[in-house]
Amino acid sequence: MIAEALVCLALNLYHEARGEGPEGMRAVASVTLNRVEDPRWPDTVCEVVYDPHQFSWTENPPPILEPDAFAAALLIAVEAEPDPDFGTHYHAVSVDPYWAQHYPVLGRVGDHIFYE
C-alpha cells in the first residue's frame, strides 16, 4: 500500500476505532479494505474513506490529539487486509442507522456492530 493510502486508512482507524483497541481497529480496517474491493464503492483507500456520508469524521476532520493511538493505527494499517468476516458496513452501538435492518449482522467487536 502506498504512503497516502496508509495515512488515509490510519486516520480512519484512529477516528473511528481508537477506543476499541487493536481488535476494533483491525475490524474497521477490514471493512474499509472490503469496500475497496467491492464494486459499490470507489477503488482506492482514500476515495473510500472520503466518500461522502460514509465516515462522519471526514465531514469536519478533527485534529489528532492522541499521537500514540495514531501510531498504533498506522502500524495496524500497514498490516491490514480485507476480511469478509467484517463485511462492508458497521456502526457504533449508540446509533441505529436506517440501513441496519437491511443487512445481516456478522458480529460485534467492542462497541461496533458489523454487517454483511
ROMITI-96647 format. One line per field, with one value per residue (C-alpha): residue number from 0; residue in one letter; x, y, z. Coordinates in steps of 0.2 Angstrom, whole numbers, plus 5000, padded with zeros to 4 digits. Each point is the difference from the previous one (the first is absolute). Last residue first. Layout:
N
resi	(NUM,...);
resn	(a,...);
px	(X,...);
py	(Y,...);
pz	(Z,...);
% end
This chain:
116
resi	(115,114,113,112,111,110,109,108,107,106,105,104,103,102,101,100,99,98,97,96,95,94,93,92,91,90,89,88,87,86,85,84,83,82,81,80,79,78,77,76,75,74,73,72,71,70,69,68,67,66,65,64,63,62,61,60,59,58,57,56,55,54,53,52,51,50,49,48,47,46,45,44,43,42,41,40,39,38,37,36,35,34,33,32,31,30,29,28,27,26,25,24,23,22,21,20,19,18,17,16,15,14,13,12,11,10,9,8,7,6,5,4,3,2,1,0);
resn	(e,y,f,i,h,d,g,v,r,g,l,v,p,y,h,q,a,w,y,p,d,v,s,v,a,h,y,h,t,g,f,d,p,d,p,e,a,e,v,a,i,l,l,a,a,a,f,a,d,p,e,l,i,p,p,p,n,e,t,w,s,f,q,h,p,d,y,v,v,e,c,v,t,d,p,w,r,p,d,e,v,r,n,l,t,v,s,a,v,a,r,m,g,e,p,g,e,g,r,a,e,h,y,l,n,l,a,l,c,v,l,a,e,a,i,m);
px	(4887,4999,5011,4995,5012,5001,5013,5001,4983,4994,4995,4983,4989,4997,4983,4996,5016,4996,4990,5014,4998,5013,5009,5005,5013,4997,5007,4999,5010,5002,5010,5003,5003,5018,5010,5018,5008,5019,5005,4984,5002,5017,4992,4986,5012,5010,4983,4996,5017,4997,4984,4993,5000,4990,4982,4994,4984,4989,5014,4995,4983,5007,4989,4990,5011,5014,5015,5005,4996,5009,5015,5001,4998,4987,4984,4985,4987,5012,5007,5019,5002,4985,5008,5016,4989,4991,5017,5007,4985,5003,5018,4997,4987,5013,5014,4991,4981,5003,5010,4986,4993,5012,5016,4995,4994,5016,5010,4991,5003,5019,5003,4991,5012,5015,4997,4993);
py	(4959,5010,5004,5007,5012,5003,4986,4989,4994,4987,4996,5008,4998,5016,5009,5004,5010,5012,5012,5003,4996,5008,4997,4983,5007,4996,4988,4996,4991,4983,4996,4981,5004,5006,5012,5002,5012,4998,5018,5007,4991,5009,5017,4997,4997,5016,5010,4993,5006,5017,5003,5017,4997,5015,4999,4997,5010,4989,4986,4996,4993,4986,4995,5016,5005,4988,5006,4983,4991,5013,4999,4981,4999,4992,5009,4991,4989,4989,4992,4999,5017,4997,4984,5011,5012,4986,4991,5016,5002,4982,5003,5016,4990,4987,5012,5010,5005,5018,5004,4994,5013,5014,4990,4987,5012,5010,4984,4996,5017,5000,4983,5005,5015,4989,4987,4983);
pz	(5028,5016,5014,5017,5009,5019,5003,4985,4995,4987,4983,5000,4984,4991,4997,5018,5002,4986,5010,5012,5019,5010,5016,4995,4988,4982,4987,4982,4987,5007,5015,4998,4981,5005,4990,5006,5013,5004,4996,5006,5017,5002,4995,5013,5014,4995,5000,5017,5006,4993,5009,4995,4982,4993,4995,4982,4997,4988,5001,5018,4994,4990,4985,4997,4985,4994,5010,5007,4984,4989,5011,5000,4981,4988,5005,5007,4993,4990,5017,5001,5007,5012,5007,5004,5010,5009,5003,5008,5011,5006,5003,5010,5011,5004,5003,5013,4999,5005,4985,4989,4988,5001,5002,4988,4987,5002,4998,4984,4992,5006,4993,4984,4998,5004,4987,5004);
% end
